[in-house]
Amino acid sequence: HIRADERSVSWYLAFSDANPESVIACLARAKARLGGLRSRLPTEVFAVISAGSMDASRWTANRVARDGIYAFCHDVRNQIAVIEGTLERAVRRDEQWQLLQLGRAIERATHIASLLRVHHETATDQPGAAGVGDWRTLLRLASSYETYVRVALSDRDPVSPTTFLLDDPYLPMSVAYCLRQMLESLTALRAAGVTSAETLPKGSIMVAARAAVAAAQSSTPSPGLGTLSARLDA
């Protein structure tokens, strides 16, 4: 960009065709990949993903200027919640379901680990900085602020926000929880006779798991994550 300001960065992250990770690009990619899975997914899932992509594409520059980027984000989050709810209700708990769970766990672990790394770097270089360097923002980005306040801070010996996002065994957004989900999904797939040679890109899975653990460990060492990573290797 010519300028690095809030408007330019928001547009790049949300709408830019030049950014393969923009919200619009991800939704379009999800819709495009439905073609190869059409026979394996219930019609309801196909319908809500297609509708979500179409609704997002209706956010023109004029509409964003009128309603604001936050309205767009709120709309997309609602659409994703509908998609996840439909997947939860409609998809049979077979190999396809386990693959979905595996992909979700990889994505979440990588996302949270990256947040923790950036938070640690920002807090170290700019103590007291706002944004991702602030622990409240970190927890909100992980959809875990209220849970942390209600659960972790109620203990006599409360853990830090970073430790909570690393190790909590009951938090769906913690790295440890995601690694356990990956292990459970891989175990179920192997029990069903699905081998890495046929379907599972095991090398890619392990690269993602190790990257998540390494990024998370860079902020707060956790022996438990190393143990989970070793179990995945096995």
C-alpha positions as CSV (number, residue, x, y, z in Angstrom):
1,H,0.0,0.0,0.0
2,I,1.0,3.6,-0.5
3,R,-0.1,4.2,3.1
4,A,-0.2,1.9,6.1
5,D,-3.2,3.2,8.0
6,E,-6.3,1.6,9.5
7,R,-8.4,1.9,6.4
8,S,-5.9,0.4,4.1
9,V,-4.9,-2.5,6.4
10,S,-8.6,-3.3,7.1
11,W,-9.4,-3.4,3.4
12,Y,-6.3,-5.6,2.7
13,L,-7.3,-8.1,5.5
14,A,-11.0,-8.2,4.6
15,F,-11.4,-7.7,0.8
16,S,-8.2,-7.6,-1.1
17,D,-7.8,-10.0,-4.1
18,A,-4.1,-9.6,-3.7
19,N,-4.2,-11.2,-0.2
20,P,-4.9,-15.0,-0.4
21,E,-5.7,-14.9,3.4
22,S,-8.3,-12.1,3.2
23,V,-11.8,-12.9,4.5
24,I,-13.3,-12.7,1.0
25,A,-10.6,-14.9,-0.5
26,C,-11.0,-17.5,2.2
27,L,-14.7,-17.7,1.8
28,A,-14.4,-17.9,-2.0
29,R,-11.8,-20.7,-1.6
30,A,-14.1,-22.6,0.7
31,K,-17.0,-22.3,-1.8
32,A,-14.8,-23.4,-4.7
33,R,-13.6,-26.5,-2.8
34,L,-17.1,-27.6,-2.2
35,G,-17.2,-28.9,-5.7
36,G,-15.0,-31.8,-4.9
37,L,-16.9,-32.6,-1.7
38,R,-20.4,-32.2,-2.9
39,S,-21.3,-35.9,-2.7
40,R,-19.8,-36.2,0.8
41,L,-21.6,-33.3,2.5
42,P,-25.2,-32.9,3.4
43,T,-27.2,-30.5,1.3
44,E,-27.7,-28.2,4.3
45,V,-23.9,-27.7,4.7
46,F,-23.5,-27.0,1.0
47,A,-26.3,-24.4,1.1
48,V,-25.1,-22.5,4.1
49,I,-21.5,-22.2,2.9
50,S,-22.6,-21.1,-0.5
51,A,-25.0,-18.6,1.0
52,G,-22.3,-17.2,3.4
53,S,-19.9,-16.7,0.5
54,M,-22.6,-14.9,-1.6
55,D,-23.6,-12.7,1.3
56,A,-20.0,-11.7,1.9
57,S,-19.5,-10.9,-1.8
58,R,-22.4,-8.3,-1.5
59,W,-20.2,-6.1,0.7
60,T,-19.2,-3.5,-1.9
61,A,-16.9,-0.6,-1.3
62,N,-19.9,1.7,-1.0
63,R,-21.6,-0.6,1.5
64,V,-18.4,-0.8,3.6
65,A,-18.1,3.0,3.5
66,R,-21.7,3.4,4.7
67,D,-22.0,0.6,7.3
68,G,-18.3,0.2,8.4
69,I,-15.8,-2.6,8.5
70,Y,-17.1,-3.8,11.9
71,A,-20.6,-4.5,10.5
72,F,-18.9,-6.6,7.8
73,C,-16.9,-8.6,10.4
74,H,-20.1,-9.1,12.6
75,D,-22.0,-10.3,9.5
76,V,-19.2,-12.8,8.6
77,R,-18.9,-14.1,12.1
78,N,-22.6,-14.8,12.2
79,Q,-22.4,-16.6,8.9
80,I,-19.5,-18.8,10.2
81,A,-21.4,-19.6,13.4
82,V,-24.3,-20.8,11.2
83,I,-21.9,-22.9,9.1
84,E,-20.3,-24.5,12.2
85,G,-23.7,-25.2,13.8
86,T,-24.9,-26.9,10.6
87,L,-21.7,-29.0,10.4
88,E,-22.2,-30.0,14.0
89,R,-25.8,-31.0,13.5
90,A,-25.7,-32.5,10.0
91,V,-22.4,-34.3,9.3
92,R,-22.1,-38.0,10.2
93,R,-19.3,-38.8,12.7
94,D,-17.3,-40.8,10.1
95,E,-13.9,-40.3,8.4
96,Q,-15.0,-37.0,6.8
97,W,-16.0,-35.6,10.2
98,Q,-12.7,-36.6,11.7
99,L,-10.9,-34.9,8.9
100,L,-12.9,-31.7,9.5
101,Q,-12.1,-31.9,13.2
102,L,-8.4,-32.4,12.4
103,G,-8.3,-29.4,10.1
104,R,-10.1,-27.2,12.6
105,A,-7.7,-28.2,15.4
106,I,-4.6,-27.5,13.2
107,E,-6.0,-24.1,12.2
108,R,-6.8,-23.1,15.8
109,A,-3.5,-24.3,17.3
110,T,-1.6,-22.4,14.7
111,H,-3.7,-19.3,15.1
112,I,-3.4,-19.2,18.9
113,A,0.3,-20.0,18.8
114,S,0.9,-17.1,16.4
115,L,-1.1,-14.7,18.6
116,L,1.0,-15.8,21.6
117,R,4.2,-15.2,19.8
118,V,3.2,-11.7,18.6
119,H,1.9,-10.9,22.0
120,H,5.1,-11.9,23.7
121,E,7.3,-10.0,21.2
122,T,5.1,-6.9,21.5
123,A,5.0,-7.0,25.3
124,T,8.8,-7.5,25.5
125,D,9.6,-4.7,23.0
126,Q,6.9,-2.3,24.1
127,P,5.9,-2.9,27.8
128,G,2.4,-1.7,28.5
129,A,1.5,-1.4,24.8
130,A,-2.1,-1.4,23.7
131,G,-3.4,-3.8,21.0
132,V,-2.1,-7.3,20.8
133,G,0.5,-6.5,23.5
134,D,-2.3,-6.1,26.0
135,W,-3.5,-9.3,27.7
136,R,-7.1,-8.4,27.5
137,T,-6.9,-7.9,23.7
138,L,-5.0,-11.2,23.4
139,L,-7.8,-13.1,25.2
140,R,-10.5,-11.4,23.2
141,L,-8.8,-12.4,20.0
142,A,-8.9,-15.9,21.2
143,S,-12.5,-15.7,22.2
144,S,-11.5,-16.5,25.8
145,Y,-11.6,-13.3,27.8
146,E,-14.8,-13.9,29.8
147,T,-13.8,-17.5,30.3
148,Y,-10.4,-16.5,31.7
149,V,-12.0,-13.9,34.0
150,R,-14.6,-16.4,35.2
151,V,-12.5,-19.5,35.6
152,A,-8.8,-18.8,35.8
153,L,-8.9,-15.7,38.0
154,S,-11.3,-17.4,40.4
155,D,-8.6,-19.9,41.4
156,R,-6.5,-19.3,44.5
157,D,-3.4,-19.5,42.3
158,P,-4.5,-18.0,39.0
159,V,-2.5,-18.8,35.9
160,S,-1.3,-16.1,33.4
161,P,-3.3,-15.5,30.2
162,T,-0.5,-17.1,28.1
163,T,-0.4,-20.2,30.2
164,F,-4.2,-20.4,30.1
165,L,-4.2,-20.3,26.2
166,L,-1.3,-22.8,26.2
167,D,-2.3,-25.5,28.7
168,D,-6.0,-25.3,29.7
169,P,-7.4,-28.8,29.0
170,Y,-11.0,-27.6,28.7
171,L,-10.6,-24.5,26.6
172,P,-11.3,-25.3,22.9
173,M,-9.0,-22.5,21.9
174,S,-6.0,-23.6,23.9
175,V,-3.0,-25.1,22.1
176,A,-3.0,-28.2,24.4
177,Y,-6.7,-28.8,23.7
178,C,-6.2,-28.5,19.9
179,L,-3.2,-30.9,20.0
180,R,-5.3,-33.4,21.9
181,Q,-8.1,-33.0,19.3
182,M,-5.6,-33.7,16.6
183,L,-4.4,-36.9,18.4
184,E,-8.0,-38.1,18.9
185,S,-8.9,-37.5,15.2
186,L,-5.8,-39.2,14.0
187,T,-6.4,-42.2,16.3
188,A,-10.0,-42.5,15.1
189,L,-9.0,-42.3,11.4
190,R,-6.3,-45.0,11.9
191,A,-8.9,-47.2,13.7
192,A,-11.2,-46.7,10.7
193,G,-8.4,-47.9,8.4
194,V,-7.6,-44.5,6.9
195,T,-3.8,-44.4,6.6
196,S,-1.5,-41.5,5.9
197,A,-0.5,-43.0,2.6
198,E,-4.1,-42.9,1.4
199,T,-5.6,-39.7,2.8
200,L,-3.8,-38.0,5.6
201,P,-0.9,-35.6,4.8
202,K,0.8,-36.7,7.9
203,G,4.0,-34.7,7.1
204,S,1.9,-31.6,6.8
205,I,0.0,-32.3,10.0
206,M,3.2,-32.8,11.9
207,V,4.8,-29.7,10.4
208,A,1.8,-27.7,11.5
209,A,1.8,-29.2,15.0
210,R,5.5,-28.6,15.5
211,A,5.2,-25.0,14.3
212,A,2.3,-24.4,16.7
213,V,4.3,-25.9,19.6
214,A,7.4,-24.0,18.8
215,A,5.6,-20.6,18.4
216,A,3.7,-21.2,21.7
217,Q,6.8,-22.3,23.6
218,S,8.6,-19.1,22.5
219,S,6.4,-17.2,24.8
220,T,5.9,-19.5,27.7
221,P,7.7,-23.0,28.0
222,S,5.2,-25.8,28.6
223,P,6.5,-29.4,29.0
224,G,3.0,-30.7,28.4
225,L,2.9,-29.4,24.8
226,G,6.2,-31.2,24.1
227,T,4.7,-34.5,25.3
228,L,1.6,-34.0,23.2
229,S,3.7,-33.3,20.1
230,A,5.8,-36.4,20.8
231,R,2.6,-38.5,21.0
232,L,1.4,-37.1,17.6
233,D,4.8,-38.1,16.1
234,A,4.2,-41.6,17.3
